[in-house]
Amino acid sequence: MAFFKKRALFGGRIPPACEYCAHSRPSPEPDTFYCERRGVVPGHYHCRAYCYDPLRRVPKRQPRLPAFTPEDFKL
């Protein structure tokens, strides 16, 4: 029987934060969240009950590609 290492979603380089936690939900105030465990917390906070929810994460946009002209492709 082989044991496989579990791979982290999106590379595993995402720092823990309540804005990505499965136990939190956004509040009407900016950068503030309601945590089921801790109450009202800032978005960068995380506790021991942190559970990453990949559907809450909004990935950074890719940079725009430069505009090419037909002269760029001539030899």
C-alpha positions as CSV (number, residue, x, y, z in Angstrom):
1,M,0.0,0.0,0.0
2,A,1.4,3.4,-1.0
3,F,0.9,6.6,1.0
4,F,0.6,9.8,-0.9
5,K,1.5,13.2,0.5
6,K,-1.4,15.6,0.3
7,R,-0.6,18.6,-2.0
8,A,-1.6,22.0,-0.9
9,L,-3.9,24.0,-3.1
10,F,-2.4,27.0,-4.9
11,G,1.1,26.0,-3.9
12,G,0.7,26.2,-0.1
13,R,2.2,29.7,0.0
14,I,-0.9,31.4,1.2
15,P,-0.6,32.8,4.7
16,P,-3.4,32.0,7.1
17,A,-6.0,34.7,7.4
18,C,-9.7,34.9,8.6
19,E,-10.7,36.1,5.1
20,Y,-9.9,32.6,3.8
21,C,-11.3,30.6,6.8
22,A,-14.3,28.3,6.6
23,H,-15.5,29.5,10.0
24,S,-15.7,33.2,9.1
25,R,-18.0,35.4,7.1
26,P,-17.6,39.1,6.0
27,S,-19.1,41.9,8.1
28,P,-20.5,45.2,6.8
29,E,-17.3,47.0,8.0
30,P,-14.3,46.9,5.6
31,D,-11.5,44.4,6.4
32,T,-13.5,42.9,9.3
33,F,-15.0,39.4,9.6
34,Y,-17.4,37.5,11.9
35,C,-15.7,34.4,13.3
36,E,-17.8,31.5,14.7
37,R,-15.1,30.9,17.3
38,R,-13.7,34.4,18.2
39,G,-16.4,36.9,17.2
40,V,-15.5,40.1,15.3
41,V,-11.9,39.9,14.0
42,P,-9.7,41.7,11.5
43,G,-9.1,40.0,8.1
44,H,-5.4,39.3,8.7
45,Y,-6.1,37.5,12.0
46,H,-6.1,33.7,12.4
47,C,-6.7,31.4,15.3
48,R,-6.1,27.7,16.1
49,A,-9.5,26.8,14.5
50,Y,-8.3,28.1,11.1
51,C,-9.6,26.0,8.3
52,Y,-8.6,27.0,4.7
53,D,-11.5,27.3,2.3
54,P,-10.2,27.6,-1.3
55,L,-13.5,29.0,-2.6
56,R,-13.1,32.2,-0.5
57,R,-9.8,33.1,-2.0
58,V,-9.8,35.6,-4.9
59,P,-6.5,35.0,-6.8
60,K,-4.4,38.0,-7.9
61,R,-4.9,39.0,-11.5
62,Q,-2.3,38.0,-14.1
63,P,-0.3,41.0,-15.5
64,R,-1.3,42.2,-19.0
65,L,0.8,41.0,-21.9
66,P,2.6,43.6,-23.9
67,A,1.0,44.6,-27.2
68,F,2.9,43.1,-30.1
69,T,3.1,44.5,-33.6
70,P,3.6,42.5,-36.8
71,E,7.2,43.9,-37.0
72,D,8.0,42.0,-33.8
73,F,7.6,38.7,-35.6
74,K,9.7,39.5,-38.7
75,L,13.1,38.0,-39.1
